[in-house]
Amino acid sequence: MRTFYEWIFQQPEVNLEKTVLVTFTNTYTLSDLKKEIEKYRELLQQEGSLRGKKVGLLVPSIPAYLALTIAINQCGGIVVPLSWQYRKEDLTSVLNITAPHIIFTVKEHQGFLFGEEVKKWAKESGKQTVFYESEDSFHWEKIEIAGLPRPIEQQEIDLIGCSSGSTGVPKGIMLTTEALQNWSDNLLSVTQLSKQDSVFQTLNPTAPYGLVWMLSCLRTGLKTIATEYLDIPKIIPLLDQHQCNKVNSTPSVFQGIYTFIKHMNPAILNRFDLCIFAGEIIREELIERIAEGISCGFLGIYGLSELGLLMYTPDDLRNGIEWEVFSGVDFKIEQETEDGIGEVIFRSPKAAFTGYYQRPDLTKDVYSEDGWFTTGDLVKRTENNRLKIVGRKKDMIKKGGQPVFPAEIENFLNRHPSVSQSAVVGIPHPAFGEEIVAFIVPNGTCDAHELRMFCSSQIANFKVPDRFITIQEIPVVQGKTDKVTLRKLAQRRVK
């Protein structure tokens, strides 16, 4: 098994002087990143062997974060990416689960004192913790917290990626270098990235999929535009200056980028040859909304942090959203209904995780002994043996015994001119089992009675939302609609 360092730098025709990373603050060649990696490797070697030690990274600077990730991996340590979007509660939860031996953190980011919170956690844990703190993500001060020794990890783990999951409880997803490199193989097979490309990347690099994208781009030797925060007016000049021709984003973020570019510099759209979407549900009405002003190809990728990349859209998304399973990935559809809808489960032997960190009970719930993973996604098989995603099993609402799929109602509501965005959830009801609540981000004025009449005239009565709640924005966690929060909000409103 090769380390990330070997995988990127020890391959034929590596051009160390090629610019491979562009941020708001600087541009970096492979040679620049290599020097940063070597700097961190020397720093880490002062800690002795990293084998079995977990190293937490709360580092908003993308070049520093990438250099540290590669250096930790090269030294045999376990990388624990920590999102700089965390705040007190979710940061503490993730630290309690992963319990890093060493933590790199900035003192402050976007008004939140990460340094203080991490130090407080380390002291309260009563365990030895080596703590590196920085003002700028490049110059580090070492602090040692005394306590009992933290146990050395005996399992084969190279990265623990944290996911909140549908319940809001964090889970540590254990991954190996080999699995992540197999993710990259599937990614490169459908995106066909080349050294001539300039890619704008918006996905969070602390999530496994976002990290795989960054590492794949470094391996390919292309130019990646990856900014420290999403300030679209500041990003647009970078896209123009660096001749961006590919975009990797979530659909909702891309919609905002598209709107700004269209008004500020529409010539940029003509340079795009491929937009790659992942990280959330791809909705047909969004594709229709942006398809008029852009001629490049639209590609969808479906994956799970536990299994990597599983499906892609072989046809342009304008032609409908149907999914093809990657070669080497197995799938089955379980508990199919009379209309052919069932839960899809996957097996991906080369790219699978090794379980949830210190939670064999959670692993057993979704991962069989022979490698089949329960996704919770409901699909329908098409005539050409592709798959259409119709919703989430956990999101499915049972109203009066009738199954209702929120995605179907959301797709319908989003076609109404007064609706900018929608999210549908079910909450308990004493008579019907569950009732349907639709959260609406309005496009101008939005009348609940009008929306109810719009639904009643075109969809089955049991699918019509019982309540419409106007909301300023749909909450998102790790790139996906936060339906846990929405259900809580709906239940408070009903009371």
SULZI-V738651 format. One record per run of one state. SS is the DSSP state (H for helix, E for strand, C for the rest). FROM is the first residue (numbers start at 0). TO is the last residue. If there is no record, write none. Layout:
SS;FROM;TO + SS;FROM;TO
This chain:
C;0;2 + H;3;8 + C;9;17 + E;18;21 + C;22;25 + E;26;28 + H;29;44 + C;45;52 + E;53;57 + C;58;60 + H;61;73 + C;74;76 + E;77;80 + C;81;86 + H;87;97 + C;98;100 + E;101;105 + C;106;107 + E;108;108 + C;109;110 + E;111;111 + C;112;112 + H;113;124 + C;125;125 + E;126;126 + C;127;127 + E;128;133 + C;134;139 + E;140;144 + C;145;146 + E;147;147 + C;148;157 + E;158;162 + C;163;169 + E;170;174 + C;175;175 + H;176;190 + C;191;196 + E;197;200 + C;201;206 + H;207;219 + C;220;221 + E;222;224 + C;225;230 + H;231;240 + C;241;244 + E;245;248 + C;249;249 + H;250;263 + C;264;265 + H;266;270 + C;271;272 + E;273;276 + C;277;282 + H;283;290 + C;291;295 + E;296;303 + C;304;306 + E;307;311 + C;312;315 + H;316;318 + C;319;321 + E;322;324 + C;325;328 + E;329;333 + C;334;339 + E;340;346 + C;347;354 + E;355;355 + C;356;358 + H;359;365 + E;366;366 + C;367;371 + E;372;380 + C;381;385 + E;386;391 + C;392;395 + E;396;398 + C;399;400 + E;401;403 + C;404;404 + H;405;412 + C;413;417 + E;418;428 + C;429;431 + E;432;441 + C;442;446 + H;447;455 + C;456;459 + H;460;462 + C;463;465 + E;466;469 + C;470;474 + E;475;476 + C;477;478 + E;479;480 + C;481;481 + H;482;493 + C;494;494
